């Protein structure tokens, strides 16, 4: 009879431990799911911002292409084909356009 009591007490103890383990696993699972959902929301926001930034850059690129002349576009194509000329192309494109005529000096009369 005493053996039966020890056995049932031992069985109850195992069941209690199993229940505790299951509860702990459920808690870990819920925390992980919460963390994953949070990270997904952050990533969705980053994707949204990157899509907006990409769209803005594409519009800016189209505008710059429409405002540039064929020489500048050919320099850009050459730059993409030969990356070592990047600095030279940037320097050329950064120079302001030269006016067709030099500015006229104002007529100043000495009194």
KANORMO-V308444 format. One line per field, one symbol per residue. ss: DSSP state (H for helix, E for strand, - for the rest). psi: psi as a letter, one per 40 degrees, with the letter a starting at -180 (. if undefined). burial: # if it has 16 or more other C-alpha atoms within 10 Angstrom, else .. A space follows every 10 residues. Layout:
ss: ???
psi: ???
burial: ???
This chain:
ss: -HHHHHHHHH HHHHHHHHHH HHHHHHHHHH HHHHHHHHHH HHHHHHHHHH HHHHHHHHHH HHHHHHH--H HHHHHHHHHH H-HHHHHHHH HHHH------ ---------- -
psi: dddddddddd dddddddddd dddddddddd dddddddddd dddddddddd dddddddddd ddddddeiid dddddddddd dgdeeddddd dddehihhid iiiihihhhh .
burial: .......... .......... .......... .......... .......... .......... .......... ....##..#. ........#. .......... .......... .
